[in-house]
Amino acid sequence: MIKIDLDQKKIHFFTPYQARKEKGTPPPLTFDLVSAYICPICNKIIRAYYIGMMPKHSIDNYVEKTGLNELPEMQLVVGNAGGGQYLKNTSHFDKYSRSSSCKWEEIPLRGVKTCLEALFEKIDTKKKGYTLPEKLVELVSKNEFEGIKLVPDVCGKDLPMLIYNKNMLADIGLDKEDALVD
């Protein structure tokens, strides 16, 4: 199990034995968080950057297994960055299978305007260089736009990222070419 302590700005890696608090188990591996993003919809880790190193192959020891098939709860990519490591939850959004995955997809960039530009280019691949209405940027920044959610860095050190629900955007007509006209 992997848990983020928001108050202490730490990430904890528990083996299944540590999570059950069995006697004689060593303490969890704990690292200082640099930055982390947690989905406001499903409360799963989307990305986390921390100071410290652990062998990439050992990360599977800390991911909970669920169901009869003992499938991992999360599929994680681990990498090295700037003297530390990062985790990316690649199963947070999975449009093809995992019924337990979140229905909200991330925009893997930082900053409201940058993420919105990338989102609209993804929705309408024929057009580049959208001029974003300031009202849209304002609504998204306040988490008041249905279908798009702001995901702040829990450490407050990095710009926020966005997640979106494509079905909700289609329901309000944002997939239409003229939907972004001021």
Backbone as JSON, one array per atom type, in Angstrom:
{
  "sequence": "MIKIDLDQKKIHFFTPYQARKEKGTPPPLTFDLVSAYICPICNKIIRAYYIGMMPKHSIDNYVEKTGLNELPEMQLVVGNAGGGQYLKNTSHFDKYSRSSSCKWEEIPLRGVKTCLEALFEKIDTKKKGYTLPEKLVELVSKNEFEGIKLVPDVCGKDLPMLIYNKNMLADIGLDKEDALVD",
  "N": [[0.85, -1.16, 0.0], [0.49, 2.22, -0.78], [0.75, 5.3, 0.64], [-0.02, 8.75, 1.06], [0.94, 11.23, 3.24], [-0.55, 14.03, 3.93], [-0.27, 16.11, 5.79], [2.33, 15.89, 6.88], [3.79, 15.88, 4.56], [4.85, 13.53, 3.32], [5.59, 10.4, 1.74], [4.56, 7.11, 2.07], [5.52, 3.75, 1.89], [4.07, 0.78, 2.25], [4.38, -2.68, 2.93], [2.21, -5.52, 2.36], [2.17, -6.86, 4.86], [3.0, -4.91, 6.66], [0.93, -3.11, 6.41], [-1.14, -4.47, 7.62], [-0.26, -4.34, 10.13], [1.19, -6.33, 11.51], [2.88, -8.01, 14.17], [6.34, -7.43, 14.69], [7.01, -6.57, 12.15], [8.96, -4.59, 9.93], [9.28, -0.95, 9.88], [7.44, 1.15, 7.52], [8.78, 2.12, 4.27], [9.71, 5.44, 4.0], [9.53, 8.6, 2.49], [10.42, 12.03, 1.79], [8.06, 14.17, 0.35], [8.12, 15.94, -2.72], [6.35, 16.89, -4.57], [2.96, 16.21, -5.31], [0.05, 14.75, -6.77], [-3.3, 14.15, -6.28], [-6.18, 12.46, -7.19], [-9.23, 14.19, -7.14], [-11.62, 12.91, -7.44], [-11.52, 10.02, -7.24], [-9.65, 9.7, -5.25], [-7.15, 8.51, -5.61], [-3.59, 8.25, -6.08], [-2.23, 10.22, -8.59], [0.17, 11.23, -9.61], [3.41, 11.37, -8.1], [6.21, 12.93, -6.7], [9.25, 12.42, -5.13], [11.87, 12.62, -2.62], [14.48, 10.47, -2.61], [15.41, 7.02, -3.15], [14.42, 3.94, -4.53], [14.71, 0.58, -5.61], [13.44, 0.13, -8.87], [12.16, -2.23, -9.61], [11.18, -3.19, -7.23], [8.88, -1.87, -6.54], [6.43, -3.11, -7.01], [6.05, -4.7, -4.78], [4.74, -3.12, -2.99], [2.27, -2.43, -3.92], [-1.14, -2.86, -3.6], [-2.99, -5.88, -4.06], [-5.92, -6.87, -5.73], [-9.11, -8.53, -5.95], [-10.02, -11.77, -7.39], [-8.09, -12.56, -9.23], [-5.84, -11.48, -8.26], [-4.96, -8.99, -9.2], [-2.99, -6.03, -9.57], [-3.82, -3.1, -7.68], [-3.1, -0.64, -8.68], [-1.37, 0.36, -11.62], [1.89, 1.17, -11.89], [4.38, 3.47, -12.98], [7.73, 3.98, -12.46], [10.27, 6.33, -12.1], [13.4, 8.13, -12.38], [14.21, 11.39, -11.3], [15.77, 14.44, -11.09], [17.45, 13.85, -8.76], [15.74, 12.44, -7.19], [12.83, 10.34, -7.12], [9.94, 9.46, -9.13], [6.47, 8.59, -9.21], [4.05, 7.38, -11.4], [0.74, 6.86, -11.9], [-0.42, 4.73, -14.05], [-2.79, 3.46, -14.44], [-4.82, 5.04, -13.59], [-6.71, 6.28, -15.28], [-8.33, 4.36, -17.57], [-9.47, 3.71, -20.52], [-10.12, 1.39, -21.82], [-10.35, -0.99, -20.3], [-10.14, -1.8, -17.2], [-12.53, -1.72, -14.88], [-12.42, -0.58, -12.42], [-11.0, 1.69, -12.73], [-10.62, 5.27, -12.77], [-12.95, 7.56, -14.18], [-12.08, 9.92, -15.08], [-9.76, 11.64, -16.92], [-6.31, 12.55, -17.0], [-4.56, 15.59, -17.82], [-1.39, 15.68, -18.77], [0.23, 17.94, -18.04], [1.22, 21.12, -16.59], [-0.42, 23.88, -15.02], [-3.23, 25.98, -15.55], [-4.04, 27.32, -18.02], [-2.24, 26.19, -19.92], [-2.91, 23.47, -19.71], [-5.63, 23.56, -20.5], [-5.42, 24.45, -23.17], [-4.05, 22.24, -24.26], [-5.98, 20.27, -23.81], [-8.15, 21.11, -25.48], [-6.96, 20.97, -27.96], [-6.61, 18.26, -28.05], [-9.25, 17.36, -28.07], [-10.24, 18.52, -30.45], [-8.56, 17.74, -33.0], [-8.02, 18.85, -35.44], [-7.68, 21.56, -35.3], [-5.39, 24.02, -34.18], [-3.88, 26.06, -31.62], [-5.86, 27.43, -29.93], [-7.75, 30.24, -28.82], [-8.29, 30.91, -25.66], [-11.24, 31.57, -23.88], [-11.37, 34.01, -21.35], [-13.24, 33.78, -19.33], [-13.71, 31.03, -19.23], [-11.21, 30.09, -18.33], [-11.22, 31.29, -15.84], [-13.49, 30.06, -14.61], [-12.66, 27.35, -14.58], [-10.37, 27.58, -12.99], [-11.56, 28.09, -10.57], [-12.79, 25.72, -10.07], [-15.37, 25.45, -11.11], [-16.42, 24.57, -13.47], [-18.23, 22.26, -15.17], [-17.18, 18.99, -15.75], [-14.47, 19.43, -15.98], [-11.79, 19.38, -13.79], [-9.76, 20.93, -11.34], [-6.6, 19.94, -10.18], [-4.76, 20.32, -7.52], [-1.28, 20.64, -6.55], [-0.43, 18.79, -3.81], [1.57, 19.54, -2.1], [1.87, 22.16, -2.63], [3.86, 23.3, -4.17], [4.1, 23.2, -6.92], [2.57, 23.99, -10.1], [-0.99, 23.59, -10.67], [-2.61, 20.66, -12.07], [-4.91, 19.38, -14.56], [-7.88, 17.38, -14.66], [-10.23, 15.63, -16.68], [-13.54, 14.75, -17.76], [-14.48, 13.14, -20.43], [-17.01, 12.31, -21.37], [-18.78, 13.95, -19.94], [-18.04, 16.44, -20.95], [-18.79, 16.14, -23.6], [-21.53, 15.95, -23.23], [-22.22, 18.57, -22.64], [-21.69, 19.8, -24.96], [-19.08, 20.55, -25.59], [-17.49, 19.27, -27.3], [-18.09, 20.16, -29.76], [-17.29, 22.14, -32.64], [-17.8, 24.94, -32.58], [-18.07, 25.56, -29.92], [-16.23, 26.89, -28.37], [-16.31, 29.54, -28.9], [-16.25, 32.91, -27.98]],
  "CA": [[0.0, 0.0, 0.0], [1.23, 3.48, -0.86], [-0.07, 6.37, 1.22], [0.57, 10.08, 1.16], [0.6, 11.97, 4.45], [-0.66, 15.42, 3.49], [0.21, 17.02, 6.83], [3.78, 15.78, 7.02], [4.39, 15.92, 3.22], [5.62, 12.3, 3.2], [4.99, 9.26, 1.05], [4.87, 5.88, 2.8], [5.38, 2.51, 1.15], [3.81, -0.32, 3.18], [4.15, -4.01, 2.37], [0.93, -6.01, 2.91], [2.33, -7.21, 6.27], [3.05, -3.66, 7.41], [-0.41, -2.51, 6.36], [-1.95, -5.19, 8.61], [0.38, -4.06, 11.41], [1.57, -7.55, 12.19], [4.01, -7.84, 15.08], [7.68, -7.74, 14.19], [7.27, -6.09, 10.79], [9.74, -3.35, 9.93], [8.47, 0.22, 9.52], [7.35, 1.36, 6.07], [9.74, 3.05, 3.67], [9.12, 6.78, 4.02], [10.33, 9.6, 1.79], [9.87, 13.38, 1.74], [7.41, 14.52, -0.91], [8.42, 17.2, -3.37], [5.13, 17.29, -5.24], [2.06, 15.07, -5.51], [-1.29, 15.05, -7.27], [-4.26, 13.11, -5.89], [-7.45, 12.67, -7.89], [-10.31, 14.59, -6.25], [-12.79, 12.07, -7.69], [-11.34, 8.67, -6.69], [-8.64, 9.8, -4.19], [-5.93, 7.74, -5.89], [-2.43, 9.02, -6.49], [-2.03, 10.33, -10.04], [1.63, 11.36, -9.72], [4.09, 11.8, -6.89], [7.65, 13.13, -6.83], [9.77, 12.36, -3.77], [13.33, 12.57, -2.45], [14.88, 9.13, -2.19], [15.49, 6.03, -4.23], [14.16, 2.53, -4.27], [14.81, -0.14, -6.89], [12.19, 0.19, -9.63], [11.5, -3.54, -9.63], [10.59, -3.52, -5.92], [7.65, -1.11, -6.31], [5.29, -4.03, -7.02], [5.86, -5.23, -3.43], [3.97, -2.16, -2.21], [0.97, -2.18, -4.55], [-2.14, -3.82, -3.15], [-3.6, -6.75, -5.06], [-7.35, -6.96, -5.48], [-9.87, -9.47, -6.76], [-9.63, -13.17, -7.44], [-6.9, -12.7, -10.07], [-4.74, -10.8, -7.58], [-4.47, -7.91, -10.05], [-2.59, -4.87, -8.77], [-4.79, -2.01, -7.59], [-2.6, 0.42, -9.55], [-0.21, 0.1, -12.46], [2.77, 2.31, -11.66], [5.66, 3.67, -13.65], [8.67, 4.63, -11.55], [11.41, 6.88, -12.82], [14.29, 9.01, -11.63], [14.13, 12.79, -11.73], [16.36, 15.46, -10.23], [17.94, 13.37, -7.47], [14.71, 11.68, -6.5], [12.05, 9.46, -7.98], [8.54, 9.79, -9.3], [5.5, 7.54, -9.5], [2.93, 7.77, -12.25], [-0.29, 5.84, -11.9], [-0.87, 4.58, -15.45], [-4.13, 2.86, -14.49], [-5.82, 5.97, -13.05], [-7.75, 6.33, -16.31], [-8.11, 3.31, -18.55], [-10.73, 3.69, -21.27], [-10.36, 0.11, -22.48], [-10.68, -2.15, -19.49], [-10.28, -1.72, -15.76], [-13.75, -1.07, -14.41], [-12.12, 0.16, -11.2], [-10.25, 2.91, -13.02], [-11.38, 6.51, -12.69], [-13.48, 8.0, -15.48], [-11.51, 11.24, -15.32], [-8.43, 11.52, -17.52], [-5.43, 13.67, -16.68], [-3.77, 16.31, -18.82], [-0.08, 15.53, -18.11], [0.97, 19.2, -18.06], [0.96, 21.93, -15.4], [-0.95, 25.21, -15.27], [-4.59, 25.93, -16.08], [-4.1, 27.68, -19.45], [-1.5, 25.19, -20.7], [-3.72, 22.25, -19.74], [-6.84, 23.78, -21.31], [-5.0, 24.46, -24.58], [-3.78, 20.84, -24.64], [-7.26, 19.55, -23.81], [-8.94, 21.43, -26.65], [-6.26, 20.41, -29.13], [-6.88, 16.82, -28.04], [-10.65, 17.17, -28.47], [-10.36, 18.9, -31.86], [-7.2, 17.57, -33.52], [-7.84, 19.59, -36.7], [-7.39, 22.96, -35.05], [-4.33, 24.29, -33.21], [-3.78, 27.44, -31.18], [-7.11, 28.01, -29.47], [-7.78, 31.39, -27.94], [-9.17, 30.51, -24.56], [-12.01, 32.64, -23.25], [-10.94, 34.27, -19.96], [-14.28, 33.26, -18.43], [-13.47, 29.6, -19.09], [-10.03, 29.95, -17.46], [-11.66, 31.68, -14.49], [-14.36, 29.01, -14.07], [-11.85, 26.15, -14.3], [-9.5, 27.91, -11.85], [-12.38, 28.03, -9.35], [-13.45, 24.41, -10.06], [-16.79, 25.69, -11.34], [-16.78, 24.18, -14.83], [-18.58, 20.85, -15.15], [-16.43, 18.12, -16.66], [-13.04, 19.71, -15.84], [-11.45, 19.62, -12.38], [-8.42, 21.36, -10.98], [-5.93, 19.05, -9.24], [-3.6, 21.05, -7.02], [-0.15, 19.93, -5.96], [-0.72, 18.74, -2.37], [2.66, 20.21, -1.4], [1.78, 23.58, -2.94], [5.11, 23.77, -4.78], [4.03, 23.16, -8.37], [1.3, 24.43, -10.68], [-1.99, 22.52, -10.71], [-2.9, 19.98, -13.33], [-6.34, 19.21, -14.75], [-8.46, 16.12, -15.11], [-11.49, 15.91, -17.37], [-14.41, 13.63, -18.08], [-14.85, 13.36, -21.84], [-18.46, 12.15, -21.53], [-19.45, 15.16, -19.44], [-17.77, 17.52, -21.89], [-19.63, 15.89, -24.78], [-22.91, 16.23, -22.84], [-22.49, 20.01, -22.67], [-21.41, 20.28, -26.31], [-17.75, 21.07, -25.73], [-16.81, 18.57, -28.4], [-18.5, 20.82, -31.0], [-16.28, 23.09, -33.11], [-18.09, 26.33, -32.24], [-18.33, 25.65, -28.49], [-15.24, 27.74, -27.7], [-16.44, 30.93, -29.36], [-16.62, 33.82, -26.88]],
  "C": [[0.9, 1.24, 0.0], [0.3, 4.58, -0.37], [0.71, 7.67, 1.25], [0.04, 10.74, 2.42], [0.63, 13.45, 4.08], [-0.09, 16.4, 4.52], [1.73, 17.05, 6.92], [4.53, 15.89, 5.69], [5.35, 14.74, 3.03], [4.85, 11.3, 2.36], [5.49, 8.0, 1.75], [4.59, 4.68, 1.9], [5.26, 1.38, 2.17], [3.74, -1.63, 2.4], [2.81, -4.48, 2.92], [1.02, -6.35, 4.4], [2.35, -5.95, 7.14], [1.68, -3.0, 7.48], [-1.33, -3.17, 7.38], [-1.39, -5.01, 10.02], [0.68, -5.32, 12.2], [2.8, -7.3, 13.04], [5.32, -8.22, 14.39], [7.95, -7.26, 12.77], [8.06, -4.78, 10.86], [8.84, -2.16, 9.56], [8.42, 0.39, 8.01], [8.51, 2.21, 5.58], [9.04, 4.4, 3.58], [10.08, 7.76, 3.37], [9.63, 10.95, 1.88], [9.27, 13.62, 0.36], [7.93, 15.85, -1.42], [7.14, 17.77, -3.95], [4.27, 16.05, -5.4], [0.69, 15.56, -5.95], [-2.19, 13.86, -6.95], [-5.58, 13.44, -6.55], [-8.55, 13.06, -6.91], [-11.58, 13.74, -6.41], [-12.64, 10.72, -6.99], [-10.33, 8.61, -5.54], [-7.42, 8.92, -4.38], [-4.82, 8.69, -6.3], [-2.38, 9.04, -8.01], [-0.53, 10.36, -10.32], [2.18, 11.78, -8.37], [5.59, 11.88, -7.18], [8.21, 13.2, -5.41], [11.3, 12.26, -3.77], [13.68, 11.2, -1.89], [14.88, 8.19, -3.38], [15.11, 4.66, -3.7], [14.26, 1.82, -5.61], [13.45, -0.19, -7.58], [11.43, -1.12, -9.6], [10.82, -3.87, -8.3], [9.27, -2.79, -5.67], [6.42, -2.02, -6.26], [5.02, -4.64, -5.64], [4.94, -4.37, -2.58], [2.59, -1.86, -2.79], [0.01, -3.28, -4.12], [-2.69, -4.62, -4.32], [-5.07, -6.9, -4.7], [-7.98, -8.02, -6.37], [-9.31, -10.88, -6.73], [-8.34, -13.38, -8.22], [-5.66, -12.11, -9.41], [-4.11, -9.75, -8.5], [-4.05, -6.73, -9.18], [-3.66, -3.79, -8.81], [-4.41, -0.87, -8.53], [-1.46, -0.13, -10.4], [0.68, 1.33, -12.35], [3.98, 2.29, -12.55], [6.52, 4.43, -12.65], [9.84, 5.12, -12.37], [12.24, 7.77, -11.91], [14.2, 10.41, -12.2], [14.78, 13.68, -10.69], [16.81, 14.99, -8.87], [16.92, 12.6, -6.66], [14.03, 10.73, -7.47], [10.64, 10.0, -8.13], [7.74, 8.53, -9.55], [4.45, 8.14, -10.41], [1.97, 6.61, -12.28], [-0.86, 5.73, -13.31], [-2.25, 3.94, -15.56], [-5.19, 3.78, -13.9], [-6.99, 6.09, -14.01], [-7.42, 5.27, -17.35], [-9.42, 3.12, -19.32], [-11.05, 2.33, -21.87], [-10.78, -1.02, -21.55], [-11.04, -1.79, -18.06], [-11.52, -0.96, -15.29], [-13.49, -0.26, -13.15], [-11.37, 1.45, -11.47], [-11.2, 4.11, -13.0], [-11.84, 6.9, -14.1], [-12.98, 9.39, -15.87], [-10.07, 11.08, -15.78], [-7.59, 12.76, -17.21], [-4.86, 14.32, -17.93], [-2.37, 16.36, -18.2], [0.81, 16.77, -18.23], [0.63, 19.96, -16.78], [0.47, 23.31, -15.81], [-2.28, 25.15, -15.99], [-4.63, 26.22, -17.58], [-3.42, 26.62, -20.32], [-2.31, 23.9, -20.82], [-4.97, 22.4, -20.6], [-6.5, 23.8, -22.8], [-4.76, 23.04, -25.07], [-5.07, 20.03, -24.73], [-8.04, 19.83, -25.09], [-8.26, 21.0, -27.94], [-6.48, 18.91, -29.21], [-8.3, 16.52, -28.51], [-10.82, 17.44, -29.96], [-8.96, 18.88, -32.47], [-6.95, 18.34, -34.81], [-7.38, 21.02, -36.47], [-6.3, 23.1, -33.98], [-4.43, 25.76, -32.78], [-5.09, 28.08, -30.79], [-6.87, 29.28, -28.67], [-8.78, 31.06, -26.85], [-9.94, 31.7, -24.01], [-11.58, 32.79, -21.79], [-11.95, 33.73, -18.97], [-14.09, 31.77, -18.19], [-12.29, 29.35, -18.14], [-10.42, 30.25, -16.02], [-12.52, 30.59, -13.86], [-13.58, 27.75, -13.71], [-10.95, 26.39, -13.09], [-10.25, 27.85, -10.52], [-13.08, 26.67, -9.19], [-14.96, 24.54, -10.25], [-17.23, 25.34, -12.76], [-17.0, 22.67, -14.86], [-17.79, 20.07, -16.2], [-14.92, 18.34, -16.63], [-12.78, 20.04, -14.37], [-9.99, 20.01, -12.24], [-7.85, 20.35, -9.98], [-4.69, 19.78, -8.74], [-2.49, 20.11, -6.57], [-0.38, 19.96, -4.45], [0.38, 19.39, -1.54], [2.67, 21.71, -1.65], [3.01, 24.15, -3.61], [5.04, 23.88, -6.29], [2.65, 23.66, -8.83], [0.3, 23.28, -10.67], [-2.04, 21.84, -12.07], [-4.42, 19.86, -13.43], [-6.68, 17.77, -15.07], [-9.79, 16.48, -15.77], [-12.24, 14.62, -17.63], [-14.97, 13.89, -19.47], [-16.36, 13.24, -22.06], [-19.21, 13.37, -21.05], [-19.23, 16.34, -20.38], [-18.61, 17.37, -23.14], [-21.09, 16.23, -24.47], [-23.23, 17.72, -22.88], [-22.08, 20.63, -23.99], [-20.0, 20.82, -26.51], [-16.95, 20.36, -26.83], [-17.2, 19.16, -29.76], [-17.51, 21.92, -31.36], [-16.54, 24.52, -32.66], [-18.31, 26.54, -30.73], [-17.38, 26.61, -27.79], [-15.29, 29.18, -28.15], [-16.92, 31.78, -28.21], [-17.96, 34.48, -27.14]]
}
